[in-house]
Amino acid sequence: MAMNAPVAFSDTLSDGLMEAVRDAVRLPIGTRIVAAMSGGVDSTVTAALLARAGYDVVGVTLQLYDHGAAVQKKGACCAGQDIHDARTAAEAMGIAHYVLDYESRFREQVIEDFADSYLRGETPIPCIRCNQTVKFRDLLDVARDLGAEAMATGHYVRREVGRAGPELHRAVDGARDQSYFLFATTAEQLAYLRFPLGGLPKPAVRAAATALGLKVADKPDSQDICFVPEGRYTTVIDRLRPHGAEPGDIVHMDGRTLGRHEGVTRYTIGQRRGLNVALGDPLFVVRIDADSRQVIVGPREALLTRALTFGETSWIGDGHSMSAACAAARPVLARVRSTREPVLGRLGVVSGGHGIVFDIPEEGVAPGQACVLYAPEDPTRVLGGGFIAGTVRND
């Protein structure tokens, strides 16, 4: 591959910043590292800092989708302009860069799963599926094929080496922490991954982008779901699974039919707006019965959840399995949404399966979301978690 001469890096980057990058990588200078470059400021700064620190950096960008308005919407990634930005940045750095067409894999493993989850009355998190499959499984194989000793991403999490090996921890910048979305990372993957930005606040990353002369320094962060045009997820579901828009009844939890809806895929647990039914007191979606096409509503207190059950699980804590942790009734901090702080609970057997019982009931826990577990003795450390399969109401 013909390479451009690298641009001259600015000397305004502090020695402390470069030391932080090397400490996050913990590999000899000159080691080959694949940098996952989505075209955004975080992944571009990651690649640039690694190159500046003296590593042999190879940039890889995945083309994940390319349909209609989603390509052009602001705050997207992995399509259209973002691929161009990643390629341009790699050329300016003088590093090798590859674009891989993963559209079919992304459609099958992320977008199709997203639509099917809504049809089941769940509230999915496609970013977790993307990290779990396309990025941290398939792309890691590519990195190894390229002869890399590690793969680095721009995620805001920290990889710390503990007594038993690598551990996953929350980012220093709590407002940017992405550990919730990476709970399904396996121990084998964690041994290979590096997260150079986990110890940095976001303003420092943008300042580094400016100091490095990167054109994406002022580029807006990605928002919402990358493949959903204008934030309307029903547009994608209606195209892939049109029968999800079949009408049904809106039913009060006491059995009364209050109205009609235009498809269970339009609703999520905890939703209040858009119900178009009135009963005097505020009503919330408390359950979705996809088989009978019923949206069940009730008062806010009906959203309180005493316990939940896990479906698919992942465990990277203490060298034990999820089964062993449940059998030992291990105390944990549980985070049921990315926007909430973890709360105390205890792992155990719930409704015949692995689950967690909360010390204080949580509100609006939705099947399909993730429950991510942290260690009470070290609240930054991720122990694993699982996708929520079911809930047990407080009453």
C-alpha positions in Angstrom: 0.0 0.0 0.0 1.4 3.4 -1.0 1.7 5.6 2.0 1.6 9.4 2.3 4.3 11.1 4.3 2.9 11.6 7.8 2.0 15.1 8.9 4.2 16.7 11.6 2.6 16.2 15.0 2.3 19.2 17.3 4.7 19.4 20.2 2.0 20.8 22.5 0.9 17.4 23.7 2.0 17.0 27.3 4.4 14.2 28.4 1.8 13.2 30.9 -0.8 12.6 28.2 1.6 10.4 26.2 2.6 8.5 29.4 -1.1 7.9 30.1 -1.5 6.4 26.6 1.5 4.1 27.0 0.3 3.1 30.4 -3.1 2.1 28.9 -1.4 0.1 26.2 1.4 -1.6 28.2 3.2 -2.9 25.1 6.7 -2.2 23.8 7.1 0.8 21.5 6.9 -0.3 17.9 4.3 -3.0 18.6 1.7 -3.3 15.8 -1.8 -2.2 17.0 -5.0 -2.1 15.0 -7.0 1.0 15.7 -10.8 0.8 15.0 -11.6 4.1 13.3 -15.2 5.0 12.9 -14.5 8.5 11.6 -15.4 10.3 14.8 -13.1 12.3 17.0 -12.6 9.7 19.7 -11.4 6.9 17.5 -9.3 9.3 15.3 -7.6 10.7 18.4 -7.0 7.1 19.6 -5.2 6.2 16.4 -3.2 9.5 16.3 -2.1 9.2 19.9 -0.9 5.7 19.4 1.1 6.7 16.3 2.5 9.7 18.2 3.5 7.3 21.1 5.6 5.3 18.7 3.4 2.3 17.9 2.9 0.7 14.5 -0.7 1.6 13.9 -3.0 0.2 11.3 -6.4 1.8 11.0 -9.5 -0.3 10.2 -12.9 1.1 9.4 -16.1 -0.9 9.1 -18.8 0.0 6.6 -21.8 -1.2 8.4 -24.8 0.2 6.5 -25.5 2.5 3.6 -29.2 3.0 3.2 -31.0 6.3 2.5 -31.2 9.0 5.1 -29.2 7.1 7.7 -26.0 7.7 5.8 -26.5 11.5 5.7 -27.9 12.1 9.2 -25.7 14.0 11.7 -24.1 12.1 14.4 -24.0 8.8 12.5 -21.0 6.6 12.2 -19.5 3.8 10.0 -21.1 5.0 6.7 -20.7 7.7 4.1 -18.9 10.8 5.3 -17.5 9.0 8.4 -15.6 6.5 6.3 -14.2 9.4 4.2 -13.2 11.2 7.4 -11.4 8.1 8.7 -9.6 7.5 5.5 -8.5 11.2 5.3 -7.2 11.1 8.9 -5.3 7.9 8.3 -3.6 9.4 5.2 -2.7 12.5 7.1 -1.1 10.4 9.9 0.7 8.3 7.4 -0.7 5.0 8.7 -2.1 2.1 6.7 -5.9 2.0 6.5 -8.4 -0.5 5.4 -12.2 -0.3 4.9 -14.1 -3.5 5.4 -17.6 -4.1 4.1 -19.5 -5.6 7.0 -22.9 -4.6 5.9 -24.3 -8.1 5.7 -22.9 -9.1 9.1 -24.2 -6.0 10.7 -27.6 -6.4 9.2 -27.9 -10.1 10.3 -26.3 -9.7 13.8 -27.5 -6.2 14.8 -30.3 -4.7 12.7 -32.3 -8.0 12.3 -31.9 -8.7 16.0 -33.0 -5.1 16.8 -36.3 -5.6 14.8 -37.0 -9.0 16.2 -36.5 -7.8 19.8 -39.1 -5.1 19.4 -41.5 -7.7 17.9 -41.1 -9.7 21.2 -42.1 -6.6 23.2 -38.6 -5.9 24.3 -36.5 -2.8 24.3 -33.2 -3.7 22.6 -29.7 -2.0 22.8 -28.1 -2.5 19.4 -24.9 -0.8 20.4 -24.2 -3.7 22.8 -24.9 -6.3 20.1 -22.6 -4.4 17.7 -19.7 -4.4 20.2 -20.4 -8.0 21.2 -20.4 -9.4 17.6 -19.2 -7.3 14.7 -16.6 -5.2 16.6 -15.2 -7.3 19.4 -15.5 -10.7 17.7 -15.2 -10.3 14.0 -12.9 -7.3 13.9 -10.6 -8.8 16.5 -10.1 -11.7 14.1 -9.1 -9.2 11.4 -6.7 -7.5 13.8 -4.9 -10.8 14.5 -4.8 -11.6 10.8 -3.0 -8.3 10.3 -0.3 -9.3 12.8 -1.4 -6.9 15.5 -0.6 -7.6 19.2 -3.7 -5.6 20.3 -6.7 -3.7 19.0 -7.5 -0.2 20.4 -10.8 1.6 20.3 -12.0 5.0 21.3 -14.4 3.8 24.0 -14.5 5.5 27.3 -13.6 2.6 29.6 -10.5 1.5 31.4 -8.6 -1.8 31.2 -6.7 -2.4 34.4 -4.5 -5.3 35.1 -5.5 -6.9 38.4 -4.1 -9.9 40.4 -6.0 -12.4 38.2 -5.5 -10.6 34.9 -7.1 -7.7 32.9 -10.2 -6.1 34.4 -12.8 -3.8 32.8 -13.5 -0.5 34.7 -15.6 2.6 34.3 -14.0 5.6 32.6 -12.6 8.4 34.7 -15.0 10.8 33.0 -18.3 9.5 34.4 -20.3 11.6 31.9 -18.7 9.7 29.1 -18.4 6.2 30.6 -19.4 3.4 28.2 -18.9 0.4 30.4 -22.6 -0.3 30.3 -22.3 -1.0 26.5 -19.3 -3.3 26.9 -20.5 -5.6 29.7 -20.5 -8.6 27.3 -16.7 -8.3 26.6 -15.1 -11.6 27.3 -11.9 -12.2 29.3 -10.1 -13.4 26.1 -11.2 -10.2 24.2 -10.2 -8.0 27.2 -6.7 -9.4 27.1 -6.3 -8.2 23.5 -8.2 -4.9 23.7 -6.8 -1.5 24.7 -8.8 1.7 25.6 -6.4 4.7 25.6 -9.1 7.3 26.2 -10.5 5.7 29.4 -8.4 7.8 31.7 -9.1 11.1 29.9 -12.0 13.6 30.2 -13.7 14.5 26.9 -12.4 18.1 26.8 -8.8 16.8 27.0 -9.6 14.5 24.0 -10.9 17.4 21.9 -7.9 19.5 22.9 -5.6 16.6 21.8 -7.4 16.5 18.5 -6.8 20.2 18.0 -3.1 19.9 19.1 -2.7 17.0 16.6 -4.1 19.1 13.8 -7.0 16.6 13.2 -9.8 17.9 10.9 -12.4 16.1 13.0 -11.5 18.1 16.2 -14.8 19.9 16.2 -16.9 17.1 14.7 -20.1 16.4 16.7 -20.3 13.1 18.7 -22.4 10.2 17.4 -25.9 10.2 18.9 -28.8 7.8 19.1 -28.8 4.6 17.1 -26.4 4.9 14.1 -28.6 3.1 11.5 -31.9 4.8 12.5 -32.8 7.7 10.3 -33.8 10.9 12.3 -34.1 8.9 15.5 -37.3 7.2 14.3 -36.6 3.5 15.0 -40.1 2.5 13.8 -39.0 3.4 10.3 -36.5 0.5 10.3 -38.8 -1.9 12.0 -41.7 -1.2 9.7 -39.5 -1.9 6.7 -38.0 -5.1 8.1 -41.0 -6.4 10.0 -44.2 -4.7 8.7 -46.5 -7.0 10.7 -45.1 -5.3 13.9 -47.5 -2.5 13.1 -50.6 -4.7 13.5 -53.1 -3.0 15.9 -54.2 -4.3 19.2 -55.7 -3.3 22.6 -54.4 -1.0 25.3 -55.4 -2.7 28.5 -55.3 -1.6 32.0 -53.6 -4.0 34.4 -57.0 -4.5 36.1 -58.3 -6.0 32.9 -60.2 -3.0 31.4 -59.7 -2.3 27.7 -59.0 1.4 27.4 -58.2 1.9 23.7 -56.4 0.7 20.6 -52.8 1.0 19.5 -51.0 0.8 16.1 -48.4 -1.9 16.9 -46.5 -3.1 20.0 -43.3 -1.9 18.4 -44.4 1.6 19.1 -44.1 1.2 22.9 -41.5 0.6 25.6 -41.7 -0.1 29.3 -42.2 3.1 31.3 -43.6 5.1 28.4 -46.2 7.7 29.3 -46.6 9.9 26.2 -48.4 8.8 23.1 -50.9 6.4 24.8 -53.9 8.4 23.7 -56.0 7.1 26.6 -57.2 9.0 29.7 -58.2 7.7 33.1 -57.7 10.8 35.3 -54.4 9.6 36.8 -51.2 9.3 34.7 -50.8 5.9 33.0 -47.5 4.2 32.1 -46.7 1.2 29.9 -46.0 -1.6 32.5 -45.9 -4.6 30.3 -46.1 -5.6 26.6 -47.7 -8.9 25.6 -46.5 -9.3 22.0 -48.3 -12.6 21.5 -51.7 -11.1 22.2 -50.7 -7.7 20.8 -51.6 -6.1 24.1 -50.0 -3.0 25.7 -50.7 -3.1 29.4 -50.8 0.1 31.3 -51.0 1.1 35.0 -50.0 3.6 37.6 -46.3 4.6 38.1 -45.9 2.4 41.2 -46.6 -0.7 39.0 -43.2 0.0 37.3 -41.4 -0.9 40.5 -39.4 -4.1 40.1 -38.2 -6.2 43.0 -36.2 -8.7 40.9 -35.2 -9.6 37.4 -34.1 -12.7 35.5 -31.3 -12.9 33.0 -31.3 -14.4 29.5 -27.9 -14.3 27.9 -25.2 -13.5 30.4 -21.5 -12.7 30.6 -19.1 -12.8 33.5 -15.6 -11.4 33.8 -15.3 -11.0 37.6 -13.3 -12.9 40.2 -12.6 -15.9 37.9 -16.0 -17.4 38.7 -19.0 -18.0 36.4 -22.4 -16.3 36.7 -23.7 -19.6 38.0 -21.2 -19.7 40.8 -21.9 -16.1 41.6 -25.6 -16.7 41.8 -25.1 -19.8 43.9 -23.1 -17.8 46.3 -25.7 -15.0 46.4 -23.0 -12.5 45.6 -23.7 -8.9 46.4 -23.4 -6.6 43.4 -24.1 -3.1 42.1 -26.6 -3.4 39.3 -27.2 -0.9 36.5 -30.4 -1.4 34.5 -30.1 1.5 32.2 -27.1 3.4 30.8 -28.4 6.7 32.2 -28.7 5.4 35.8 -26.3 4.8 38.5 -25.8 1.2 39.8 -27.9 0.2 42.9 -27.3 -2.6 45.4 -28.7 -6.0 44.9 -27.8 -9.7 45.3 -27.4 -12.4 42.6 -29.4 -15.6 43.0 -32.0 -17.9 41.6 -35.1 -16.0 40.5 -38.1 -17.7 38.9 -35.9 -20.8 38.3 -33.1 -19.0 36.5 -30.1 -16.7 37.1 -31.2 -13.3 38.3 -30.9 -10.5 40.8 -33.0 -9.2 43.7 -32.7 -5.5 44.4 -32.2 -4.1 47.9 -34.6 -1.3 47.0 -37.1 -1.8 44.0 -36.0 -0.3 40.7 -38.4 1.5 38.4 -39.1 0.8 34.7 -36.9 -2.3 34.2 -37.5 -3.5 30.7 -36.9 -6.9 29.1 -34.3 -6.6 26.3 -32.3 -4.0 28.1 -29.0 -4.9 29.9 -28.4 -5.2 33.6 -24.7 -4.6 34.1 -23.0 -5.6 37.3 -20.2 -3.8 39.2 -18.3 -4.8 42.3 -19.5 -3.2 45.6 -16.0 -3.3 46.9 -14.7 -1.5 43.8 -17.6 0.3 42.2 -15.7 1.1 39.0 -15.1 -2.6 38.2 -17.4 -4.4 35.7 -18.2 -8.0 36.8 -20.4 -8.8 33.8 -24.1 -8.8 33.4 -26.9 -10.0 31.2 -29.8 -9.1 29.0 -33.0 -8.8 31.0 -35.4 -11.7 30.2 -38.2 -11.0 32.7 -39.1 -9.0 35.8 -40.8 -9.6 39.2 -43.0 -6.7 40.3 -42.6 -5.2 43.7 -46.0 -6.4 44.9 
